[in-house]
Amino acid sequence: MKTQEYTPVTNCLALTVRKEHRLIVIKNTAKTTIRMSAKTLLYVLFLMFASVMV
């Protein structure tokens, strides 16, 4: 009796979904990083302005 070898079949839909998910994660990470950097910059500028006024 001959045993069959298992050959995995690549699912193009699964690869597309995984690629889209990775792109969404990268986009969200970049957006969050830019937003946090902008907030930090504004806080630093505000504290510098407040320390000059005091």
C-alpha positions as a printed Julia matrix, in Angstrom:
54×3 Matrix{Float64}:
  0.0    0.0    0.0
  1.39   3.39  -1.01
  1.17   6.28   1.48
  0.36   9.7    0.14
  2.55  12.62   1.12
  0.84  15.7    2.39
  1.5   18.73   0.24
  0.15  21.94   1.74
 -1.99  23.97  -0.62
 -1.42  27.69  -0.49
 -4.62  29.6    0.01
 -4.36  32.91  -1.83
 -7.25  34.42   0.12
 -5.52  33.64   3.42
 -2.3   35.21   2.18
 -4.17  38.32   1.04
 -5.97  38.64   4.38
 -2.69  38.24   6.26
 -1.02  40.87   4.09
 -3.92  43.3    4.58
 -3.84  42.72   8.34
 -0.11  43.46   8.44
 -0.63  46.67   6.47
 -3.4   47.78   8.83
 -1.2   47.08  11.87
  1.69  49.06  10.35
 -0.62  51.96   9.45
 -2.15  52.07  12.94
  1.29  51.91  14.56
  2.58  54.78  12.44
 -0.53  56.87  13.14
 -0.27  56.27  16.9
  3.45  57.08  16.93
  2.93  60.36  15.07
  0.02  61.34  17.32
  1.98  60.62  20.51
  5.01  62.51  19.2
  2.86  65.53  18.37
  1.24  65.5   21.83
  4.64  65.21  23.5
  5.97  68.13  21.47
  2.96  70.28  22.4
  3.37  69.43  26.09
  7.06  70.32  25.98
  6.33  73.63  24.26
  3.59  74.42  26.77
  5.87  73.65  29.73
  8.65  75.78  28.27
  6.22  78.67  27.73
  4.81  78.25  31.25
  8.28  78.19  32.84
  9.23  81.41  31.01
  6.1   83.17  32.28
  6.64  82.16  35.91
